[in-house]
Structure formats: C-alpha cells, structure tokens
Amino acid sequence: MIRNLAKLNKTIGTRFYQTSSRGSFNGGNNGKTAFKSIIGASVGLAVLFAGSSLLDQEKQSEPTPIDVKEKKPQPPKTKEEYQRKMDEEYDIEQFKYVIIGGGTAAYHAIDKILENDKEATILLISKEYDVPYQRPPLTKSLWATKDDNVVNTLDFSDWSGKKQNLLYEPESIYGNDVLQFIRTKKVVDLHIDEKLVLLNDGKLIRYDKCLIATGGEPRQLKFTSTNDKKISTYRTVDDFRKLYEFVKDGDKHVTVLGGGFLGSELTCSINANFQDKNIKIDQVFPEPGVLSTLFPEYLSKYATDEIVKSGVKVHSGTLIKDVVDNSENGRLTVTLNNGESFETDHVVVAAGIIPNTNVVKSTSLEIDTVNGGYVVNPELQARTDLYVAGDVASYYDFSLGVRRRVEHHDHARATGEMAGSNMSTKNTPAPYTYQPFFWSDLTPGVGFEAVGNTNSKLKTFSVWEKPSSDDSKQSYTKGNIYYLNDNNVVVGVLCYGNYGKMDTARDIILKRKVVQDLNQLQHAIDFDEHH
C-alpha cells in the first residue's frame, strides 16, 4: 500500500492529470516538432555557452542603444536558464520522478520513492485506463468468483480465502499534488540527455529521474480473419472484462492458443469455473505438453493428461494454420497444421509477450540481443538517472552468473522496489541480488512454486513423496525438482505441490555447491505441510 500518499490524500484534493487541457501540444505533430527543436537546440547548447562570454565582452564596448525596445534578446548563459526558457516556450511541466508504465513494478517503485523522499513529485504514465493492478489474478482468482459483476468490482478471494481487489489502490490515491496519473497515453520518445519525455499527444515532460517499467506487448499472430472481436490477445484487465462478458452467459466454444503459463492458466480457469454453463475449450500449442519449457518431459505429459481429464480438448504438438470467418453461421473455422479443423466462437492468442523497448528513439540504449529488454547495471540503471524494472529489464543474476530477463510478478515487485529505492535514496544505491520466485495452479493436481533457472533443458533430479493409498491414482502429488548446470550446481528448484519452501530453495542456489552425489538432494527440502 502507498502508505505515505494515503495520509496526504486526506488533506489534498484529488485530480487527474489531464493532458488534453494543458498547454498547446494536443496535436502529435506539433509536439514532435517541438521535441526535435529542443533536441536540435541542445546540440548547439555547448557552443552557445562557450561563446557567450566573448559575446558579452564585445557588447560591452558597443554604444548603448537609444531605443531599448529594439535590443535583441540575450542568449541564455547557463543550461538551467536555457531549460527554463524552453520549458516556458513549449509548456513543459517538470516532475522529480517520471515513471513510464502502470504495472506492478511501477506501483512498488512509487511506494519506495514516497517512503524515502518526502518532497517527491511523481508522474505515472500508463497506456491503460486503469490505475496499477495485479496481473496474476487475471488468469487465476478473478475467474473463480461467482459474481457476474466482477468485471466492475474486480473483487476476488485469494488462495487463503482473503478478500482482495485487483487494484493495488483506489483511483483517489493517484490524483493529487504529490502523485499525478496520465492514463491511456503512450510514451513515443525519450531524450535522455535533455531528460525529456514525449507523449503520443505531443505533450512534453521533463524529469529529474525516470523509470522505464513498460513490460511487454502480447505476441500477435496473423490469420485470414481479422475480426478483433472474435480473435483477441490476453494481457490486460480490459482483456479480462471482454472475455468474461463473452463466456459468462454460457453455450460458447473458446480456443486458446498457447501452452505456456498464460495459455494454460487461462484455459484451466475458464474450464474449471464455467463447465456448468456449457463452455467448451480447445487448447492448441506446438510443444509436446503444457509448460514444456519448465517441466521435465514426464511431468509435462502428466500435467497435460490432467488438463485433458478436466474436460479440455488439448491439441499438443500442433499449430493453428489459419482462422477464417464462417459466413454461414457467424463463427470461426480453425484449421490446424495436421489437417484437422473445427468451429469456434472465439480465439485467444496467448503465445507470450515481446518486451516493450519502443519508448526510446532519440537516444540509444543497449538492448539484450539474446533475452530482449533494456540492459541495466546491478543498480538497475540503463543510464544515469534512468532506471528499468520488471519484464523489460535485462539484468545480471549474481547467484546464477548469467544475464536474465524475467516475466514474473515477484520479479516485477522486487525490481520495482529496488529501482524506486535507488532513485530516491540518499545512500549508495544497492545492487539487485534478489532471486524471484513464481508459481502456478492449473488443476487440483497440478500446482507448484519455483525459483531460479528452471529451464527443462537442464539436467534435473526429482524427489517425490511416496503417495498415500488415497493418492494412489495420481502419479505425482508432492515433489521437489532440482535443476543443475554443467558443473552439477543447483541453479533452480521447483516444488510441486510442496508450498512455502522458496527460502530454503534460494539458500541451496546461493550456496553454489557442486553436488558430487545427487542422492545428497534427497532430503534437501522436506515435505512438511506449509502454505
């Protein structure tokens, strides 16, 4: 919770930042022209400053003009004076902190900034309408509510039964003199040397420090049908609202494309909560089983079988060749690469995301050519006073000795907190050394928590609890899977059905101990009940 701002909000009137009613840059072209003018002017700024002293000396020997009105305006003598003139001329508003992106990383960065800096002024810029919210419930808990008005309330219960709201804070938190919020706007350029942000409506904003937390864009696929009402991606709360409204009345067929976290969680959540309303689901993906990049082959097959048993028709090892409109019945015809075809009412493309690195054009930032995302140093800086957090950050993982880009909630939270703290602290910035964990629950028999590098291509060693007689029908109920690198060092741990063990798993990874005998891992993590 944004504790400090909540206190301020009791005494400060709320107001949202309205870019459409401020300044003269509501037209995109004018704003871009101004942006280019400022960039061009900044190039000659050093020359202007260097020559100002000589220019002043020459003018001192000249006669004083009789008509003062005809005196030419003097050029600015300092960078600060130059900025003031430019800011006045182009109606550029300045904030101490500007945060680009309105997700989990942004929210937690704001919380840390307010904790450290009592004089902070913060501008949050989001391309979405909604204020920052949690993403995991979009494929999990929100679907389990029995309230059809969930699209408006966004209320849900977590795994423990505790009532929560998807929004981290109510809208009123974001509209005062400390924290401003620009909704439904995109940052189309960022000039780092001038510390300027350009919005898609032409508005220019200057910052002292900036955080890029833009996350990723859903991967798009092209089909013959271009009906965006029947073919959609799934990433935002607005996507949830539209899909929920579509399925809630029942008697529909939905096709989900994707066998990773997003596609599998969405498939299982809809199936588990709408079977009684005759919602049928087909899941299509090219891999041999669900979560195949994470699970060892045997466990991926088991999880896939569990999803099939729950009532989903799974097409593994299969690609959608095309989706076309059926003019006769108004539905969609899905054709697979194995020649099979079927009718469906809606196709959801849940095939991963692409890190959004399109906000900086006027200045070059290093992009990780292997993992994607902006390359940052240990303090999460891409440049001086410019930080990156969340899905879009490529960082060096000290405990694993590799550069990574992670797309999980816990990582977004942790990097947001670290970036916000480093931006606002008076102390020496701290390096990001945290090892984030992630989790998923697909069916009653498929759930886990994991940490570190859990790439299924690594060597794995599994320890499974002997099932009781009641669990004899399930092959895998509770187990720990250890992922080892070429040096036989544990770099990742997945606890299947064995919750609350992530601290122990982190300790194992941090020790970087070479495992001489894999049997040493038999009792490394126990099977006590803990959730």
C-alpha positions in Angstrom: 0.0 0.0 0.0 1.2 3.5 -0.8 1.1 4.5 2.9 2.6 8.0 2.8 0.4 9.1 0.0 -2.7 7.7 1.6 -2.1 10.0 4.5 -1.6 13.0 2.3 -4.8 12.2 0.3 -6.9 13.0 3.4 -6.0 16.7 3.1 -5.2 17.2 -0.6 -7.9 17.4 -3.1 -7.8 14.7 -5.8 -7.4 15.5 -9.5 -6.2 13.5 -12.5 -3.6 15.0 -14.8 -5.4 16.0 -18.0 -3.0 16.3 -20.9 -5.8 17.3 -23.2 -6.5 20.5 -21.4 -2.9 21.6 -20.7 -0.6 23.6 -22.9 -0.6 23.9 -26.7 0.6 20.4 -27.6 -2.5 18.4 -28.1 -1.5 17.7 -31.7 1.1 15.0 -32.1 2.9 16.7 -35.0 3.4 20.0 -33.1 4.7 18.1 -30.1 7.2 16.1 -32.3 8.3 19.3 -34.0 8.9 20.9 -30.6 10.7 17.8 -29.4 13.0 17.9 -32.4 13.6 21.6 -32.0 14.6 21.1 -28.4 16.9 18.2 -29.3 18.4 20.3 -32.1 18.8 23.3 -29.8 20.6 21.1 -27.2 23.2 20.1 -29.7 24.3 23.7 -30.1 24.0 24.5 -26.4 27.7 23.9 -25.6 28.7 26.1 -28.4 26.3 28.8 -27.2 27.6 28.7 -23.7 31.2 28.7 -24.8 30.7 31.8 -27.0 28.5 33.8 -24.5 31.5 35.2 -22.6 33.2 36.6 -25.7 29.9 37.9 -27.0 29.3 39.8 -23.7 32.8 41.3 -23.9 32.2 42.6 -27.4 28.8 44.1 -26.4 30.3 45.9 -23.5 32.4 48.0 -25.9 29.5 49.0 -28.1 27.4 52.1 -27.5 24.2 51.7 -25.5 21.2 51.5 -27.9 18.9 54.5 -27.7 15.8 52.5 -28.4 15.7 49.8 -25.7 12.8 48.1 -27.4 14.9 47.2 -30.4 17.5 45.5 -28.2 17.9 41.8 -29.2 17.1 39.2 -26.5 20.2 37.9 -24.8 21.0 34.2 -25.3 20.8 32.0 -22.1 24.1 31.9 -20.2 23.5 28.7 -18.3 21.9 25.3 -19.0 19.4 26.0 -16.2 18.4 29.3 -17.8 18.2 27.6 -21.2 15.9 24.9 -19.8 13.6 27.5 -18.1 13.2 29.3 -21.4 12.5 26.2 -23.3 10.1 24.9 -20.7 8.1 28.1 -20.7 8.1 28.3 -24.5 6.9 24.7 -25.0 4.8 24.4 -21.9 7.0 21.6 -20.5 6.0 20.5 -17.0 8.7 19.1 -14.7 8.5 16.3 -12.2 11.1 15.0 -9.9 10.2 11.4 -10.9 8.6 10.2 -14.1 7.5 6.5 -14.3 6.7 5.1 -17.7 4.3 2.1 -17.3 1.5 1.5 -14.9 2.0 -2.1 -13.7 3.4 -3.9 -10.6 6.9 -2.6 -11.0 5.7 1.0 -11.3 3.4 0.7 -8.2 6.1 -0.7 -5.9 8.7 1.9 -7.2 6.2 4.7 -6.2 5.8 3.2 -2.8 9.6 3.2 -2.2 10.0 6.7 -3.6 7.4 8.1 -1.2 9.0 6.2 1.7 12.4 7.9 1.0 11.6 11.3 -0.4 9.1 13.5 1.4 9.4 16.2 -1.3 8.7 13.9 -4.2 6.6 14.9 -7.2 5.8 11.8 -9.3 4.1 11.4 -12.7 2.9 8.0 -13.6 2.2 7.4 -17.3 0.2 4.4 -18.4 -1.2 3.3 -21.8 -4.0 1.6 -19.9 -7.1 3.3 -18.4 -6.9 1.5 -15.1 -4.6 2.5 -12.3 -1.9 -0.1 -11.3 -3.3 -3.6 -10.6 -2.2 -7.2 -10.0 -1.8 -9.3 -13.1 -1.8 -12.9 -11.7 -5.5 -12.9 -10.8 -6.3 -12.2 -14.5 -5.7 -15.9 -15.2 -6.5 -17.2 -11.8 -8.7 -15.9 -8.9 -10.9 -13.5 -10.9 -12.4 -16.4 -12.8 -13.3 -18.3 -9.7 -15.6 -15.6 -8.4 -19.3 -16.4 -8.8 -20.2 -12.7 -9.1 -21.0 -11.7 -12.7 -20.4 -8.1 -11.7 -16.7 -8.9 -11.1 -15.9 -7.0 -14.3 -16.8 -3.8 -12.4 -15.9 -4.6 -8.8 -12.7 -6.6 -9.6 -13.1 -8.3 -6.2 -11.8 -11.8 -5.6 -10.6 -14.2 -2.9 -7.0 -15.4 -2.8 -6.0 -19.0 -2.1 -6.5 -18.5 1.6 -10.0 -17.1 1.2 -9.0 -13.5 1.9 -11.0 -10.9 0.1 -8.9 -8.7 -2.3 -9.3 -6.2 -5.1 -7.4 -6.3 -8.3 -6.4 -2.7 -8.0 -3.4 -2.1 -5.6 -5.0 1.2 -4.5 -8.3 3.1 -5.3 -8.1 5.7 -8.0 -8.3 8.6 -5.5 -4.7 7.8 -4.4 -3.4 8.9 -7.8 -4.8 12.4 -8.2 -3.0 15.0 -6.0 -0.1 17.4 -6.0 2.3 14.6 -5.0 1.3 11.9 -7.5 -0.2 12.5 -10.9 -1.5 9.9 -13.3 -1.8 10.1 -17.1 -4.0 7.3 -18.4 -4.4 6.0 -22.0 -1.2 7.7 -23.2 1.9 6.2 -24.7 5.5 7.5 -24.5 6.7 7.6 -28.1 10.2 9.0 -27.4 12.6 9.8 -24.6 15.6 12.1 -24.9 17.9 11.1 -22.2 20.4 13.9 -22.4 17.7 16.5 -22.1 15.6 14.4 -19.7 12.5 14.9 -21.8 9.6 12.5 -22.4 7.3 12.9 -25.5 3.8 11.5 -25.3 1.7 10.4 -28.3 -0.5 13.5 -27.9 2.6 15.8 -28.3 2.9 16.7 -24.6 6.5 17.2 -23.4 7.5 16.4 -19.8 10.9 16.9 -18.1 12.1 14.7 -15.3 15.0 14.6 -12.8 14.9 10.8 -12.6 12.9 8.3 -14.8 11.9 4.7 -14.5 11.0 2.6 -17.6 8.6 -0.2 -16.5 6.8 -0.8 -19.8 6.5 -4.6 -19.5 5.7 -6.3 -22.8 3.2 -6.5 -25.6 1.3 -9.7 -26.4 2.7 -11.6 -29.4 0.4 -11.1 -32.4 -0.4 -13.8 -35.0 -1.9 -13.1 -38.4 -4.8 -15.0 -39.7 -7.2 -14.7 -42.7 -9.9 -13.4 -40.3 -9.1 -10.0 -38.8 -12.2 -9.9 -36.6 -10.7 -8.4 -33.4 -14.0 -9.1 -31.5 -13.6 -12.8 -32.0 -9.8 -13.0 -32.1 -8.0 -11.4 -29.2 -4.9 -11.4 -27.1 -4.9 -11.6 -23.3 -2.8 -9.3 -21.2 -4.8 -6.5 -19.5 -7.7 -6.2 -17.2 -9.7 -4.9 -20.1 -9.0 -8.1 -21.9 -10.4 -10.0 -18.9 -13.5 -7.9 -18.9 -14.3 -8.5 -22.5 -13.6 -12.3 -22.4 -15.5 -12.7 -19.1 -18.5 -10.9 -20.6 -18.3 -13.2 -23.6 -18.3 -16.5 -21.7 -20.4 -15.7 -18.6 -23.8 -16.5 -20.3 -22.6 -19.9 -21.4 -23.0 -22.0 -24.5 -19.8 -20.9 -26.2 -16.7 -22.5 -27.6 -13.3 -20.9 -26.9 -10.0 -21.8 -28.4 -6.8 -20.9 -26.6 -3.6 -20.7 -28.5 -0.6 -21.3 -26.2 0.7 -24.0 -23.8 2.8 -21.8 -21.5 1.8 -20.1 -18.2 -0.7 -17.7 -19.7 -2.4 -20.1 -22.1 -2.6 -23.0 -19.7 -3.8 -20.9 -16.7 -6.4 -19.2 -18.7 -7.6 -22.5 -20.2 -7.9 -24.2 -16.8 -9.5 -21.2 -15.1 -12.3 -20.9 -17.6 -12.8 -24.6 -17.8 -13.0 -25.1 -14.1 -15.4 -22.3 -13.5 -17.7 -22.4 -16.5 -18.3 -26.1 -17.3 -21.7 -25.9 -15.7 -22.6 -23.2 -18.3 -21.6 -25.4 -21.2 -18.3 -23.6 -22.1 -16.2 -25.8 -24.2 -12.4 -25.2 -24.6 -9.8 -26.4 -27.1 -6.1 -25.6 -26.2 -3.6 -25.6 -29.1 0.2 -25.4 -28.8 3.2 -26.6 -30.7 5.1 -28.2 -27.8 4.6 -31.8 -26.8 3.0 -30.9 -23.5 2.0 -27.9 -21.3 4.7 -25.9 -19.6 7.3 -27.9 -21.5 10.0 -25.3 -21.1 9.7 -25.7 -17.4 8.6 -29.3 -16.5 10.7 -32.3 -17.3 9.1 -34.3 -20.1 7.4 -36.8 -17.9 5.8 -34.1 -15.7 4.7 -32.0 -18.7 2.9 -35.1 -20.1 1.3 -35.8 -16.7 0.1 -32.2 -16.4 -1.3 -32.3 -19.9 -3.2 -35.5 -19.2 -4.6 -33.9 -16.0 -5.9 -31.0 -18.1 -7.5 -33.4 -20.6 -9.1 -35.2 -17.7 -10.6 -31.9 -16.6 -12.6 -31.6 -19.8 -10.3 -29.6 -22.1 -9.6 -30.8 -25.6 -5.8 -30.5 -26.0 -4.0 -30.3 -29.3 -0.4 -30.7 -28.4 2.4 -30.6 -30.9 0.1 -28.7 -33.2 0.0 -25.2 -34.8 -3.0 -23.2 -36.0 -2.6 -23.0 -39.7 -5.4 -20.4 -40.2 -8.6 -18.9 -38.7 -11.3 -17.8 -41.2 -14.7 -16.3 -40.8 -17.6 -18.7 -41.5 -20.2 -16.6 -43.3 -22.9 -19.2 -42.9 -23.1 -19.4 -39.1 -21.0 -16.3 -38.0 -18.4 -18.5 -36.2 -14.7 -19.0 -36.9 -13.2 -22.0 -38.6 -9.9 -23.1 -37.1 -7.6 -25.2 -39.3 -4.6 -27.0 -37.8 -1.4 -27.9 -39.5 -2.3 -31.6 -39.2 -5.3 -31.1 -41.5 -7.9 -31.1 -38.7 -10.4 -28.2 -38.5 -13.2 -27.2 -36.1 -15.7 -24.4 -35.4 -15.2 -22.0 -32.5 -16.7 -18.8 -31.2 -13.6 -17.1 -30.0 -9.8 -17.5 -30.4 -7.5 -16.2 -27.6 -3.8 -15.8 -28.7 -1.8 -16.4 -25.5 1.6 -17.0 -27.1 3.9 -15.0 -24.9 4.9 -11.4 -24.9 7.6 -9.2 -26.6 9.4 -6.8 -24.2 8.3 -3.2 -25.0 11.5 -1.4 -25.9 10.0 1.1 -28.2 9.9 4.1 -25.8 13.4 5.4 -26.5 14.2 6.5 -30.1 16.3 9.7 -29.8 18.9 8.1 -27.6 20.5 4.7 -28.0 20.0 2.2 -25.1 21.6 -1.2 -25.2 19.2 -4.0 -26.0 19.9 -7.6 -24.9 20.0 -9.4 -28.2 19.6 -12.8 -26.6 16.9 -12.2 -23.9 15.4 -9.0 -25.1 14.8 -5.9 -22.9 17.0 -3.0 -21.9 20.4 -3.9 -20.4 20.9 -2.5 -16.9 23.7 -2.4 -14.4 23.5 -4.1 -11.0 21.6 -1.0 -9.6 19.0 -1.4 -12.4 20.3 1.7 -14.3 20.4 1.9 -18.1 21.9 5.4 -17.8 22.5 8.0 -15.1 19.1 8.9 -13.6 17.4 6.4 -15.9 16.2 3.1 -14.4 14.5 0.0 -15.8 12.4 -2.6 -13.8 10.1 -5.5 -14.4 9.6 -7.6 -17.6 11.6 -5.2 -19.8 14.8 -5.2 -17.7 17.8 -7.4 -18.7 19.9 -7.8 -15.6 22.8 -9.8 -14.4 21.8 -12.5 -12.0 24.7 -12.8 -9.5 23.6 -16.0 -7.9 23.4 -17.8 -11.3 26.2 -15.9 -13.1 24.1 -15.1 -16.2 22.2 -12.3 -17.7 18.4 -12.8 -17.5 15.1 -11.2 -18.3 12.2 -12.5 -16.1 8.5 -12.2 -16.7 7.0 -12.9 -13.3 5.1 -11.0 -10.7 7.6 -11.4 -7.8 10.4 -10.1 -10.0 8.3 -7.0 -11.1 7.6 -6.3 -7.4 11.2 -6.7 -6.3 12.8 -4.7 -9.2 10.2 -2.0 -8.8 11.1 -1.7 -5.1 14.8 -1.7 -5.8 14.6 0.8 -8.6 12.4 3.1 -6.6 14.7 2.9 -3.6 17.8 3.6 -5.7 16.1 6.5 -7.4 15.2 8.2 -4.1 17.8 7.1 -1.6 20.5 9.5 -0.2 22.7 6.4 0.4 24.8 4.5 -2.0 22.4 2.6 -4.5 22.1 -1.1 -3.8 22.6 -3.9 -6.3 19.7 -6.2 -7.3 20.6 -9.6 -5.9 17.2 -11.0 -5.1 16.2 -14.4 -6.6 12.5 -14.0 -7.6 10.1 -16.9 -7.4 7.0 -17.8 -9.4 4.0 -20.1 -9.1 1.1 -21.6 -10.9 -2.0 -23.6 -10.3 -3.7 -25.4 -13.2 -5.8 -28.2 -11.9 -6.3 -29.6 -8.4 -3.4 -32.0 -9.1 -1.1 -29.5 -10.9 0.3 -26.7 -8.8 3.8 -25.5 -7.8 6.2 -22.8 -6.7 9.7 -22.4 -8.3 12.8 -20.2 -8.1 15.9 -19.7 -10.2 16.7 -21.1 -13.6 14.2 -23.9 -14.2 14.8 -24.5 -17.9 13.7 -28.0 -18.7 16.7 -28.4 -21.0 18.9 -28.6 -17.9 19.7 -31.8 -16.1 17.1 -32.4 -13.4 16.9 -34.6 -10.3 13.5 -35.2 -8.8 12.5 -36.3 -5.3 8.8 -37.4 -4.9 6.9 -38.1 -1.7 5.5 -41.6 -1.6 1.8 -41.3 -2.2 -0.7 -42.5 0.4 -3.3 -45.0 -0.5 -5.8 -42.2 -1.1 -3.4 -40.7 -3.7 -2.6 -43.9 -5.5 -4.4 -42.8 -8.6 -2.2 -39.8 -9.0 1.3 -40.4 -10.2 2.7 -37.2 -8.9 1.4 -35.4 -5.8 4.2 -33.8 -3.9 7.8 -33.4 -5.0 11.0 -31.3 -5.4 12.7 -30.9 -8.7 16.3 -29.7 -8.8 17.8 -28.1 -12.0 21.6 -28.5 -12.3 24.1 -26.8 -14.7 27.0 -28.5 -16.4 29.1 -28.2 -13.2 26.4 -30.1 -11.2 25.5 -27.0 -9.3 21.8 -26.4 -8.4 20.6 -23.3 -10.3 16.8 -23.8 -10.0 14.3 -25.6 -7.8 10.6 -26.4 -8.4 8.5 -27.5 -5.5 5.5 -29.4 -6.9 2.5 -29.4 -4.5 5.0 -28.6 -1.8 4.4 -25.0 -0.8 6.3 -22.5 1.3 9.8 -23.8 0.6 11.2 -21.0 -1.5 13.5 -19.6 1.1 15.2 -23.0 1.5 15.4 -23.3 -2.3 17.1 -19.9 -2.5 19.6 -20.9 0.1 20.5 -24.0 -2.0 21.0 -22.0 -5.1 23.1 -19.3 -3.3 25.5 -21.9 -1.9 26.6 -22.8 -5.5 27.7 -26.1 -4.1 28.8 -28.8 -6.5 26.7 -31.8 -6.0 29.0 -34.8 -6.0 26.2 -37.3 -5.4 22.7 -36.5 -6.5 21.3 -38.5 -3.6 22.5 -35.7 -1.4 19.4 -33.8 -2.6 17.0 -36.4 -1.2 16.4 -34.5 2.0 17.5 -31.0 1.0 13.8 -29.8 1.2 11.3 -31.6 3.4 7.6 -32.3 2.7 6.0 -30.7 5.7 2.6 -29.1 5.2 3.0 -25.4 4.8 1.1 -23.0 2.5 
